[in-house]
Amino acid sequence: MTIFVKNKHTLQIDEFKFRCCIGKKGSTLNKKEGDKKTPKGTFEIENLYFRGDRKKKPLTLLKCIKIKKYMGWCDDARFPKKYNKLFKIEKVIKHEKLNRKDYKYDFLIPIKYNFKKPITGLGSCIFIHLTKDYKPTAGCIALKEKDFLIMLKIIKKSSKIKIF
């Protein structure tokens, strides 16, 4: 099963089409950290991370991990061993905090872009997460919660995402 992001406003799985938003500056084959672009290509997806203090575990075949206060995703090129990986937050290392005050990471799925052997500076923290207003992201793909929950019922661990 493949999740298709055909343009900056449409995510499709089988016959289901959902409105979405992507990076503020569109998509690219030459992703760089902080460029506000969504990487083009076909990628595996990671586990579902969710805020257990706000949301109940959704119906999905993905492995579900409750977000803890100390969880971050490293986007600091000065730390190549931790770059683009989940880690326990350390103040000296730049990161995306998963336990956000807003709702955007109440549900999130990391996209395995620059993932297995990450190259620092090529981009990190590319997630599928939530939006309420479809404002462009910093490079992630965002859906409304009701659509995200439908997507979770359809996809499985072996699903891939293809971004055009």
N, C-alpha and C positions, 0 to 999 in steps of 0.2 A: 504494500500500500504506500502510495506516495502523496505527500501534501504538496500541492503546487502553489507557488506565489507567482502568479502570471504577470501582474503589474503592481503598481504601488497601492492599489485599492482592493485587490481580489485574492483571496486564499481559497483554493478548491481542493476538496477531498471527495473522490467519486463524483456523485451528482450534487453534492453539497457545495454551495458557493457562499462564502462569508466575506463581508466587508472587513478590511484590515488597513493598517498603516505600516509603513516601513521607514527607513532612515530619511532624515530631512533632505539629504542630497541625493536620494535615489539609490540605485544598486550599482555594484561595480565588480569587476574581476580583479581589481588591484586595491583591495581593502588595506587601510592603514589605521592604526589606533587613533581614535578621536576624530576621524574624517566625516562622521555623521552619515555614512553610507552602509547599506546592507550588502553583505557579500553574495555574489552570484555563484551558483553551482548547486550540486546535489550533495547533501550532507545527512549523516545519521542524526538521530535525536537522542538526548540523554533521558534521565528520569524526570518525573514530575516533582517539583518542590512546591510545598503549599504551607500557608499560615494556619496551622492547626488551632491557634488561639482565636481565629476569625472565621475559618471555613471548615466544614466537615470534609473528610476524605472523599473525593469524588469517585464516581464509577469509571474505572479505567483499567486497562491491561498493563499500563506502565507501572514501574515500581514507584511508590509514593514515599517521599521523604518530608517530614515536618521541618519547617524552617525554625532554627534556633537563633537566639539573639546574637550569638558570636559568629554566625556564618557570613562569609564574604566571598566574593569572586574576584581574584586578583587581576587588575588591569595595569599593573606597575611594571614597566619594561626593565626596571633596575633589578628585578627579582626573577630571573629566567626560570628557576626551578618551580616557582609558584604561579607564573604567568598563565592566565586563562584557565585557572583551576579553582575549585572550591577550597577554601582554607579557613582556619580560625583567625578572625580579624586581629591584626597587629597594627597599632597606630602608625608605625613608620612606613607601612606598605599601602599604596593607593589601591582602592578596591570599590566594587559595587557592594553595598550592604544589602543582603537579601531580606532582612527584617526591617523593611521600610515603614515609615509613618503613614505613607499613602497606601492605596490599594493595589498599585501596579504589579507588585510581586506577590499578591495573595495566592496566585497560581503562576508558575513559570516553568518552562522547559528549556534548558540550554540546548542550543544547536551546536553540533560537533564540528564547528568551523575552527580551523587552526587549533586542533584539539589534541590529537594523539601525541605529537611531538611539537608543541607550540613554538612558533618563532616570534620572539618578542618584537613588538611594534607592528605586527600584521593584523592586529585586531583581536579583541577579547570580549567576553560578556555578551555574546550574541544570543538573545533569548526570544522565545515566544512568550509574551506576557499580556497583561490586561490593559485596556484603555476604556475610557468613557467618552472621549471626544474625537478620536481618530487624528489627534495632532501627530505630526511626524515624530519619529523616535530618534535616538542617537545611533541607530543601526539595527535595532531589534525589529521584530514583527509583533504587532499588537492587535488583539481582538477584544470585542466586548465579552463580558463574562459568560453570557448565555451561549454565545457561539463557541467560546473556549471549552465549555462543558460538553457541548455536542461533539466537538472535535475529539475530546478525551475518550468518548464512548466508541469512536470509530477507529482511532489509531492504535497501534501496538508497538512493542519494543523494537521490532524490526522495521517499522515505518521510516521512510526517508522524507526529507524536505527538499524540493527542487525550487530554487529561486532564480527567476529570469531577469 
